[in-house]
């Protein structure tokens, strides 16, 4: 079956229900003081999830499933931040079945979404592993909603300190590299690890699942 004959990310993006869930979920997180989790985050995670698998030589359909999982992975925040990965998986199921996706693909996406969160999640498939890596790599000052509060909230401060972040794949040497530039006058490297250590650990396990080595570079210094 050709990719054009099956459900694609483009159709997911255009779906009115998906748009409403992402918008309302992000509004709720804004009220709770979380960083941006709207369409920008969803599109970036989807793009990078797909790209990771394509660059590692996986089938295009598998990469597309990871992109779809990436776009829908946070919709459960519309219900509650607690256990949002599980709620996201259940909500995604009903959407994907309504749009005509086959059961096997729906199950693969549910598994990936349900395992993307660092608290209790696991890289149990190629789709899940790519989603984990793409999601945890989205650290950047553009996600901070109120820069005036960075002095008081360590999560906002660490995100705001990140001047640039890139996730790249070295398919020849089987390396997945997360490269950050941090303004240490805003937040220290130690603060980054204080907040995001669990995310880096699950990223390393995700890279291992894809038979790759996870490397982290901060301010031109390799730390992992």
C-alpha positions as CSV (number, residue, x, y, z in Angstrom):
1,X,0.0,0.0,0.0
2,X,1.5,3.4,-1.0
3,X,1.8,6.1,1.6
4,X,-0.6,8.3,-0.3
5,X,-3.4,5.7,0.1
6,X,-3.3,5.7,3.9
7,X,-4.0,8.3,6.6
8,X,-1.3,10.9,6.7
9,X,-0.2,13.6,9.0
10,X,-1.6,16.4,6.7
11,X,-5.1,15.1,7.3
12,X,-4.6,14.9,11.0
13,X,-3.4,18.5,11.1
14,X,-6.5,19.7,9.2
15,X,-9.0,17.8,11.4
16,X,-11.2,20.2,13.4
17,X,-11.3,18.0,16.5
18,X,-7.5,17.8,16.6
19,X,-7.2,21.6,16.2
20,X,-9.7,22.1,19.1
21,X,-7.9,19.6,21.4
22,X,-4.5,21.1,20.9
23,X,-5.7,24.6,21.3
24,X,-7.6,24.0,24.5
25,X,-4.9,21.7,26.0
26,X,-2.3,24.5,25.5
27,X,-4.6,27.1,27.0
28,X,-5.0,24.9,30.1
29,X,-1.3,24.5,30.4
30,X,-0.8,28.2,30.1
31,X,-3.1,28.8,33.0
32,X,-1.1,26.2,35.0
33,X,2.2,28.0,34.1
34,X,3.6,25.4,31.8
35,X,5.7,26.1,28.7
36,X,4.1,26.2,25.2
37,X,2.5,22.9,24.2
38,X,0.5,24.1,21.2
39,X,0.7,23.6,17.4
40,X,4.3,24.9,17.2
41,X,5.5,22.1,19.6
42,X,3.2,19.5,17.9
43,X,4.5,20.3,14.4
44,X,8.2,20.3,15.5
45,X,7.9,17.0,17.3
46,X,6.1,15.5,14.4
47,X,8.7,16.7,11.9
48,X,11.7,15.5,14.0
49,X,10.1,12.2,14.8
50,X,9.7,11.5,11.1
51,X,13.1,12.8,10.2
52,X,14.9,10.6,12.8
53,X,13.5,7.4,11.3
54,X,13.9,8.5,7.7
55,X,17.6,9.3,8.3
56,X,18.1,5.9,10.0
57,X,16.7,4.1,7.0
58,X,13.3,3.1,8.4
59,X,10.3,2.6,6.1
60,X,8.4,5.7,5.2
61,X,5.2,4.4,6.7
62,X,6.8,3.8,10.0
63,X,8.2,7.3,9.9
64,X,4.8,8.7,9.1
65,X,3.2,6.9,12.1
66,X,5.9,8.5,14.3
67,X,5.0,11.9,12.9
68,X,1.3,11.4,13.6
69,X,2.1,10.2,17.1
70,X,4.3,13.3,17.5
71,X,1.5,15.6,16.5
72,X,-1.0,14.0,18.8
73,X,1.2,13.1,21.8
74,X,0.0,16.0,24.1
75,X,-3.7,16.2,23.3
76,X,-4.5,14.5,26.7
77,X,-3.5,17.7,28.4
78,X,-7.0,18.9,27.5
79,X,-8.3,16.7,30.3
80,X,-5.5,17.0,32.9
81,X,-1.7,17.2,33.0
82,X,-1.6,14.2,35.3
83,X,-1.3,11.0,33.2
84,X,-1.7,13.1,30.1
85,X,0.2,10.5,28.0
86,X,-2.4,7.9,28.7
87,X,-5.3,10.2,28.0
88,X,-3.6,11.3,24.8
89,X,-3.4,7.7,23.6
90,X,-7.1,7.1,24.2
91,X,-8.1,10.3,22.6
92,X,-5.9,9.6,19.6
93,X,-7.5,6.2,19.2
94,X,-10.9,7.6,18.6
95,X,-9.7,10.2,16.2
96,X,-7.6,7.8,14.1
97,X,-10.4,5.2,13.9
98,X,-12.9,7.9,12.9
99,X,-10.5,9.0,10.1
100,X,-10.2,5.4,8.9
101,X,-6.8,4.3,10.1
102,X,-6.3,0.5,10.3
103,X,-6.2,-1.1,13.7
104,X,-2.6,-2.1,13.6
105,X,-1.4,1.4,12.9
106,X,-3.7,2.8,15.6
107,X,-2.2,0.4,18.1
108,X,1.3,1.4,17.2
109,X,0.6,5.1,17.6
110,X,-1.2,4.5,20.9
111,X,1.8,2.6,22.2
112,X,4.1,5.3,21.3
113,X,2.0,8.1,22.7
114,X,1.4,6.2,26.0
115,X,5.1,5.8,26.5
116,X,6.5,9.2,25.6
117,X,6.5,10.7,29.1
118,X,9.7,10.3,31.0
119,X,7.8,9.4,34.2
120,X,6.9,5.8,33.5
121,X,7.4,5.8,29.7
122,X,9.6,3.4,27.8
123,X,11.1,3.2,24.3
124,X,9.2,0.0,23.3
125,X,9.2,0.5,19.5
126,X,10.8,2.5,16.7
127,X,7.8,4.8,16.6
128,X,7.9,5.4,20.4
129,X,11.7,5.9,20.4
130,X,11.6,8.6,17.7
131,X,8.8,10.4,19.5
132,X,10.6,10.4,22.8
133,X,13.8,11.8,21.2
134,X,11.9,14.5,19.3
135,X,9.8,15.5,22.3
136,X,12.6,15.8,24.8
137,X,14.7,17.8,22.4
138,X,12.3,20.7,22.2
139,X,13.9,22.9,24.7
140,X,14.1,26.6,23.7
141,X,13.4,30.1,24.9
142,X,10.5,30.4,22.4
143,X,8.5,28.1,24.6
144,X,8.6,30.4,27.6
145,X,5.3,32.4,27.8
146,X,6.4,35.1,30.3
147,X,10.1,36.0,30.3
148,X,9.5,38.3,33.2
149,X,9.1,35.2,35.5
150,X,12.3,33.4,34.6
151,X,13.9,34.6,37.8
152,X,11.2,32.8,39.8
153,X,10.6,29.5,37.9
154,X,13.5,27.2,37.2
155,X,11.7,25.5,34.3
156,X,11.1,28.7,32.5
157,X,14.6,29.9,33.3
158,X,16.3,26.9,31.9
159,X,14.2,27.0,28.7
160,X,14.8,30.7,28.3
161,X,18.5,30.2,28.7
162,X,18.6,28.0,25.6
163,X,19.7,30.1,22.7
164,X,19.6,27.3,20.2
165,X,18.9,23.6,20.2
166,X,19.3,21.0,17.4
167,X,18.7,17.3,17.1
168,X,20.8,15.6,14.4
169,X,21.3,12.1,13.2
170,X,24.6,10.6,12.1
171,X,23.3,7.5,10.3
172,X,26.8,6.3,9.3
173,X,28.1,6.2,12.9
174,X,24.7,5.6,14.4
175,X,24.8,8.7,16.6
176,X,21.9,10.9,17.7
177,X,23.2,14.2,18.8
178,X,21.4,16.9,20.9
179,X,23.3,20.1,20.6
180,X,22.5,23.1,22.9
181,X,23.7,26.6,23.3
182,X,22.9,27.9,26.8
183,X,23.3,31.4,28.1
184,X,24.9,30.6,31.5
185,X,24.2,34.1,32.7
186,X,20.5,33.1,32.8
187,X,20.8,29.4,33.9
188,X,23.7,27.1,34.6
189,X,24.4,23.8,32.9
190,X,23.9,22.2,36.3
191,X,20.4,23.7,36.5
192,X,19.6,22.1,33.1
193,X,20.5,18.7,34.3
194,X,18.7,19.3,37.6
195,X,15.5,19.8,35.7
196,X,15.9,17.6,32.6
197,X,18.1,14.6,33.7
198,X,15.2,12.2,33.5
199,X,14.4,13.4,30.0
200,X,18.0,12.8,28.9
201,X,18.0,9.3,30.5
202,X,14.9,8.2,28.5
203,X,16.4,9.8,25.4
204,X,19.5,7.7,25.8
205,X,17.4,4.6,26.1
206,X,15.4,5.6,23.0
207,X,18.6,6.0,21.0
208,X,19.8,2.6,22.2
209,X,16.5,1.1,21.0
210,X,17.3,2.5,17.6
211,X,20.8,1.0,17.8
212,X,22.3,4.4,18.2
213,X,24.4,6.2,20.7
214,X,22.9,9.3,22.3
215,X,25.3,12.3,22.7
216,X,24.6,15.6,24.3
217,X,26.7,18.7,23.6
218,X,26.2,22.0,25.6
219,X,28.2,25.1,24.6
220,X,30.5,23.0,22.4
221,X,31.3,20.6,25.2
222,X,30.3,17.0,25.0
223,X,28.6,16.0,28.3
224,X,26.9,12.7,27.5
